Amino acid sequence: MSTIRIRREAFRAPLDNGLFLNGEIKAIEGQKDLPVVVVAHGFRGFKEWGFWPHVTDVLAEQGFYTVVFDFSRIDAAATKQPEAVIAQARTLSRELEDLETILTLVREQRLPQSDSADPTRIGLLGHSRGGASSIITAAERADIGAVAAWNPPSDLTPPAGASAEPYIAADIEQNANRFDIPYKLAYLKRPALIVQGSADGERILLGHEALRLAAPGHTFVQVQGGDHTFGVQHPFAGQTPFLDEAISVTTGFLRHHLQPIEAVREEAL
């Protein structure tokens, strides 16, 4: 029998707007030069939502220095900031700034257990809007080795007739070119994986086809029967076949492109 020891350590990173990014590092204890995977939760999610603790445990066990964090909108709501601060923190532009901050901390080795990480090998994994942010970030940076997105939208514009928060709507309108997900994916020079549940909402499924048409050179996998969260709710009640498939294809993709060393297993006494 063998075991892998995963060391977990929290961090709290201050931002220029007075908010914080609260996160956690998970990595195999005693290992060096592990490739990095930064995990971005969805718009209505958070780092402890549903499947994320399980997914990030698997990533760490697979030999990745795993970074999971809450976007600053979570801190804004938790600390009861003024409504304008919370609204601004919920924009995609702020989300992208948060992700850039995490990547800067990775590159400068200012996160916990930094001696375990190889900051020259970085991958991104995002779900829903976090998947869109991961695609945009990967397209705008030269230091991202691979990106995986689970059920990402292709169009961030609110549907006709839907209510939209003014700050979010204005941010999308002002950054229409930057937030063009099919365009960003089409011109992304690094390998990308899009994992899509076949039972997701109609708008996301239509967007998935738009992404396939725009960027046929990337990898697209459809999880038959999987919905937007692969059958998982919060609190987490256990794995589903849909989640298992999404994890399996994603870890295989990231291992291929980031090439983690094989985990050293300790023999249990």
CORCOR-V340204 format. One record per helix or strand of 2 or more residues. SS is the DSSP state (hx for helix, st for strand). FROM is the first residue (numbers start at 1). TO is the last residue. Records with the same first field share a line. If there is no record, write none. Layout:
SS: FROM-TO / FROM-TO
//
This chain:
st: 2-3 / 6-14 / 20-28 / 34-40 / 65-69 / 117-127 / 146-150 / 191-197 / 219-223 / 266-267
hx: 52-61 / 72-78 / 83-89 / 92-107 / 114-116 / 129-140 / 166-174 / 181-186 / 202-214 / 241-258
//
